[in-house]
Amino acid sequence: MQNYRNGKWVDQILSQRREDGLWGNFHALSRPVSGKSYTTEQAIRRLYYLGYTAEDEVIRIVLRRMEQCIKGELAIDDYSEKKHEWSFFEKLMLAAWLRIFEPQNKTALEVAYQWAEIVEKAFSGGSYSVADDIAAFTEWKGRKPKSGFETGFGMFYHAALLPKVLSPKTEDLFLDYYLSKPDGMYYIYDQPLNQLPEVFASRKSSCYIAAIEVLSRYDKAKDKLNFVMDWLNANRNESGLWDFGEKAKDGVYFPLSDRWDKTTRIIDSTYRISKLFAMPCYCGHDCSKCITYIATQTNDDDLRRQSQRFYKERFGLDIPLEKFNCDGGRSKKVYELCEDCPFSKCCMEHGIDACNKCPEYPCKEILDYQEKYVNKCNQQERKR
């Protein structure tokens, strides 16, 4: 994987970190302003795109503080806005970020399931109903909604909070609702998500993809977002890579590399788009860490040779260098050793999209395979 975790942007962010592990007030999803300090929210969002996860101490410290705030044990800052019931909004916001970094976080899931009940009732008639939404909210909170975030589910935070907690029927309606909202996803993109940007190489496209990245975490997303994948495939360059263009540099999603010339811009753009294609394989393998996959996305023959050596030393296989090409285990261009994957065939036969959704999971076959191979072989190592 690209070494974004050790670059100058990370150094810049970490240099502003306070002794308590935060970056001042938490909330602000606007673009960072040159000469001004990051908010904690801006910092963890930027670190997320630079490859940081819940495994990293700098992120873990923030996540634990967020949990404490949700539980009422320790405030995350002394900021508030009078137009909102701030503690209520804060729980939504913090739980959403917890679920981005830790999807199974129990504290965040408690908040998610509370909101999920409102969503289920608001869509119970087969489409979104303002009246049903208000009635459900009033029953929950003992008062009518008064702030914009309390009805409508139009924010980034609602979308980030609710993957895998809605019923399949409601999730289907919920995604349709987000895709067709005239004003897009608040904080991220302000136009309908079912309308593709006119120009791919643009900051607008980068922001559009940010909203799609949020929706891609839903189980129903694969079918709903086929039109986006077709658009992305149609905008590959002659080398099969992507370029969001010079103006995509915004200090949020780009740049990832230390420089922002055409070469590194294409690498950065391709890395980001490839993560959308590299959903975990049916078996659970994370393609985004696989050397063969990364070599393909960055067209890096040194990485291909590294992968070639791995298969020679581990399995005694002499595989030509040109065979090391893969767009991810769920893509049309998979590594040839994955073409006859028994787990993908088994999932298709059972009508599921991952082994872990099978009532027999984990079966002996997947246990043996995961123990030997899943995220344990041919992986790019972290360096920070």
C-alpha positions in Angstrom: 0.0 0.0 0.0 1.2 3.5 -0.6 3.3 4.9 2.2 0.9 7.8 3.0 1.1 7.0 6.7 4.7 8.3 6.9 4.4 11.4 4.7 4.5 15.1 5.4 0.7 15.5 5.7 0.7 13.1 8.6 3.6 14.9 10.2 1.7 18.2 9.8 -1.4 16.8 11.5 0.4 15.1 14.3 2.5 18.2 15.0 -0.7 20.0 16.0 -1.9 17.3 18.4 -2.4 18.3 22.0 -1.0 16.4 25.0 -4.4 14.8 25.6 -4.4 13.3 22.1 -7.0 15.7 20.6 -6.8 18.7 18.3 -8.9 21.4 20.1 -12.7 21.4 19.6 -14.1 18.3 18.0 -16.6 19.5 15.4 -16.0 21.0 12.0 -16.2 19.1 8.8 -15.3 22.1 6.6 -12.0 22.1 4.7 -9.0 23.0 6.9 -7.9 26.6 6.5 -4.2 27.3 6.0 -2.7 28.8 9.1 -5.5 27.6 11.4 -5.3 24.5 13.6 -7.2 21.4 12.8 -10.3 20.4 14.8 -10.2 16.8 16.0 -12.9 15.9 13.5 -10.8 17.3 10.6 -7.7 15.6 11.9 -9.2 12.1 12.1 -10.9 12.4 8.8 -7.7 13.4 7.1 -5.8 10.6 8.9 -8.5 8.1 7.8 -7.9 9.0 4.2 -4.1 8.7 4.8 -4.6 5.1 5.9 -4.9 5.4 9.7 -7.2 2.9 11.4 -8.5 2.0 14.9 -5.3 -0.1 15.3 -3.3 3.1 15.5 -2.7 4.6 18.9 -3.4 8.2 17.8 -6.8 7.1 16.6 -7.5 4.8 19.5 -7.1 7.7 22.0 -9.7 9.8 20.2 -12.1 6.9 19.9 -12.0 6.1 23.6 -12.6 9.8 24.4 -15.5 9.8 22.0 -17.0 6.8 23.9 -16.5 8.6 27.2 -18.4 11.6 25.9 -21.3 9.5 24.6 -21.6 7.7 27.9 -21.6 11.1 29.8 -18.3 10.3 31.6 -16.1 13.1 30.1 -16.9 15.9 27.8 -14.9 15.9 24.5 -14.7 19.7 24.6 -16.6 22.7 25.9 -18.1 23.7 22.5 -21.9 23.8 21.9 -24.4 25.4 19.5 -27.6 26.9 21.0 -29.7 26.0 17.9 -29.3 22.3 18.6 -29.8 20.1 21.6 -26.1 19.8 21.5 -25.5 16.7 23.6 -28.0 14.8 21.4 -26.3 16.0 18.2 -22.9 15.2 19.7 -23.9 11.6 20.3 -25.0 11.2 16.7 -21.8 12.7 15.4 -19.4 10.8 17.7 -21.2 7.5 17.2 -21.0 7.9 13.4 -17.2 8.4 13.6 -16.9 5.4 16.0 -18.7 3.2 13.5 -16.4 4.4 10.6 -13.4 3.3 12.6 -14.9 0.5 14.6 -18.1 -0.8 13.0 -18.9 -3.1 15.9 -18.3 -0.6 18.7 -20.9 -1.4 21.3 -21.3 2.2 22.5 -21.9 3.4 18.9 -24.2 0.6 18.1 -26.5 1.5 21.0 -26.9 5.0 19.4 -27.3 3.4 15.9 -30.1 1.1 16.9 -32.0 4.0 18.5 -31.9 5.9 15.3 -32.6 2.7 13.3 -36.0 2.4 15.0 -36.9 5.9 13.8 -35.8 5.1 10.3 -37.8 1.9 10.3 -41.0 3.8 11.2 -40.3 6.7 8.9 -40.0 4.3 5.9 -42.7 1.8 7.1 -45.1 2.9 4.4 -42.7 2.0 1.5 -41.1 5.4 1.2 -40.0 8.2 3.5 -42.8 9.9 5.4 -42.2 13.2 7.2 -45.3 12.6 9.3 -44.2 9.1 10.4 -40.7 10.4 11.0 -42.0 13.2 13.3 -44.3 10.9 15.1 -41.5 8.3 15.8 -39.1 11.0 16.9 -41.7 12.6 19.2 -42.5 9.1 20.8 -38.7 8.6 21.3 -37.7 12.0 22.7 -41.0 13.2 24.2 -40.9 16.3 22.1 -41.3 17.3 18.5 -38.1 17.7 16.4 -36.8 21.2 16.2 -33.4 21.0 14.5 -32.7 20.0 10.9 -30.7 16.9 11.9 -33.6 15.5 13.9 -35.7 14.7 10.9 -34.9 13.7 7.3 -31.8 11.6 7.8 -29.9 13.8 5.2 -26.6 14.2 6.9 -23.3 12.4 6.5 -23.6 11.4 10.2 -26.9 9.5 9.7 -25.5 7.7 6.7 -22.3 6.8 8.4 -24.1 5.6 11.6 -26.6 3.2 10.1 -24.9 0.5 8.0 -25.9 -3.1 9.0 -28.6 -2.0 11.6 -31.6 -1.6 9.3 -33.8 -4.4 8.0 -33.1 -5.3 4.3 -36.3 -3.7 3.1 -35.7 -0.5 5.0 -32.0 -0.3 4.0 -33.1 -0.6 0.3 -35.5 2.3 0.7 -33.0 4.3 2.8 -30.3 4.0 0.1 -32.8 5.1 -2.6 -33.7 8.0 -0.4 -30.1 9.2 -0.1 -29.4 8.6 -3.8 -32.3 10.7 -4.9 -32.2 13.6 -2.3 -32.1 16.8 -4.3 -29.5 18.3 -1.9 -27.3 15.2 -1.7 -25.5 14.3 1.6 -25.2 17.3 4.0 -21.5 18.1 4.8 -20.2 16.1 1.9 -22.0 16.7 -1.4 -24.8 19.1 -2.2 -26.3 17.7 -5.4 -28.3 14.5 -6.1 -26.2 11.4 -5.8 -28.0 9.6 -8.6 -26.7 12.2 -11.0 -23.0 11.7 -11.9 -20.7 14.7 -12.1 -20.3 16.1 -15.6 -16.5 16.2 -15.4 -14.6 13.3 -13.8 -11.3 15.2 -13.3 -12.6 17.7 -10.8 -12.9 18.4 -7.1 -16.7 17.9 -7.5 -16.1 14.3 -8.5 -13.8 13.8 -5.5 -16.5 15.0 -3.1 -19.1 12.9 -4.9 -17.0 9.8 -4.3 -16.7 10.7 -0.6 -20.5 10.4 -0.4 -20.5 7.2 -2.3 -17.8 5.8 0.0 -20.2 6.3 2.9 -23.0 4.5 1.2 -20.8 1.7 0.0 -20.7 0.3 3.6 -24.3 -0.8 3.3 -25.1 -4.4 2.3 -27.4 -3.3 -0.5 -24.8 -0.9 -1.9 -23.2 -3.2 -4.4 -26.4 -3.4 -6.6 -27.4 0.2 -6.0 -24.0 1.6 -7.0 -23.4 -0.3 -10.2 -24.0 3.0 -12.2 -21.1 4.6 -10.2 -18.8 1.6 -10.9 -19.6 1.8 -14.6 -18.8 5.5 -14.6 -15.5 4.9 -12.8 -14.6 2.2 -15.3 -15.4 4.5 -18.2 -13.0 7.1 -16.8 -9.9 5.0 -16.5 -7.0 6.4 -18.5 -5.1 4.4 -21.2 -3.2 2.6 -18.4 -6.4 1.6 -16.6 -5.8 4.2 -13.8 -7.6 7.3 -12.6 -6.9 11.0 -12.3 -9.1 13.4 -10.4 -7.2 16.3 -11.8 -5.2 19.1 -10.4 -8.1 20.9 -8.8 -9.1 18.0 -6.6 -6.4 19.1 -4.1 -8.5 20.3 -1.1 -6.5 19.2 2.0 -9.3 16.7 2.8 -9.3 13.8 0.3 -6.2 14.9 -1.6 -3.2 15.1 -1.8 -2.2 11.8 -0.2 1.4 11.8 -1.5 3.8 14.5 -0.4 3.8 16.0 -4.0 0.8 16.8 -6.2 2.3 16.4 -9.7 0.6 14.4 -12.4 2.4 11.1 -11.5 1.6 11.1 -7.8 -1.9 12.5 -8.5 -2.7 9.5 -10.6 -1.3 7.2 -7.9 -3.4 8.9 -5.2 -6.5 8.9 -7.3 -6.1 5.2 -8.3 -5.5 4.2 -4.7 -8.7 5.9 -3.5 -10.9 4.6 -6.3 -9.5 1.1 -6.0 -10.6 0.8 -2.4 -14.2 1.1 -3.6 -13.6 -1.9 -5.9 -11.7 -3.9 -3.3 -14.5 -4.8 -1.1 -13.4 -7.8 1.1 -13.5 -11.1 -0.8 -16.2 -13.6 -0.1 -13.8 -15.4 2.2 -13.1 -12.2 4.2 -9.6 -11.4 2.6 -9.0 -7.6 2.5 -7.8 -7.0 -1.0 -6.6 -3.4 -0.3 -3.7 -4.9 1.7 -2.7 -7.5 -1.0 0.6 -6.9 -2.8 -0.8 -8.2 -6.1 -3.7 -5.9 -5.9 -1.6 -2.9 -5.0 0.8 -3.7 -7.8 -2.0 -3.7 -10.3 -3.5 -0.4 -9.1 -0.1 1.4 -9.1 1.3 -0.5 -12.1 4.4 -1.3 -9.9 6.6 -4.1 -11.3 8.8 -4.1 -8.2 5.7 -5.1 -6.2 4.8 -7.7 -8.8 8.2 -9.3 -8.4 7.7 -9.3 -4.6 4.5 -11.1 -5.1 6.1 -13.5 -7.6 8.8 -14.4 -5.0 6.2 -15.0 -2.4 4.4 -17.6 -4.5 7.6 -19.2 -5.5 9.0 -19.5 -2.0 5.7 -20.3 -0.3 4.0 -22.6 -2.8 6.8 -23.5 -5.3 4.9 -21.9 -8.2 6.7 -20.3 -11.1 4.2 -17.6 -12.2 5.1 -15.2 -15.1 5.2 -11.5 -14.0 2.5 -10.5 -16.3 0.0 -12.7 -14.5 0.2 -10.6 -11.4 -2.8 -8.4 -12.1 -6.0 -8.1 -10.0 -8.6 -5.5 -9.4 -9.9 -7.3 -6.3 -11.6 -10.5 -5.5 -15.1 -9.3 -6.6 -14.0 -7.6 -9.8 -14.0 -8.9 -13.3 -10.2 -8.9 -13.4 -9.1 -11.3 -10.6 -5.8 -13.0 -10.0 -5.8 -16.3 -11.9 -5.4 -18.4 -8.7 -8.7 -16.8 -7.5 -10.7 -17.5 -10.7 -11.9 -20.8 -9.4 -12.5 -19.7 -5.8 -14.6 -22.3 -4.1 -15.9 -19.8 -1.6 -17.3 -17.4 -4.2 -19.1 -20.3 -5.9 -20.4 -21.5 -2.6 -21.8 -18.0 -1.7 -23.4 -17.7 -5.1 -25.1 -21.1 -4.7 -26.4 -20.1 -1.3 -27.5 -16.6 -2.5 -25.3 -14.7 -0.1 -22.5 -12.2 -0.8 -20.0 -13.2 1.9 -19.1 -16.4 3.9 -19.9 -14.8 7.2 -23.6 -14.4 6.2 -24.0 -18.2 5.9 -26.0 -20.0 8.6 -23.2 -22.6 8.6 -20.4 -20.0 9.1 -17.7 -20.8 10.0 -17.6 -24.1 8.3 -14.4 -26.3 8.5 -13.3 -25.3 5.0 -13.4 -21.5 5.7 -11.9 -21.9 9.1 -8.9 -23.8 7.6 -8.5 -21.3 4.8 -8.8 -18.2 6.9 -6.3 -19.6 9.4 -3.7 -20.1 6.7 -4.3 -17.3 4.3 -6.8 -14.5 5.0 -4.9 -11.3 5.7 -1.9 -13.4 6.7 -0.1 -13.8 3.3 1.3 -11.6 0.6 0.4 -8.5 2.6 2.0 -5.1 2.6 3.3 -4.4 6.1 2.6 -1.3 8.0 5.6 1.0 8.7 4.1 3.3 11.3 
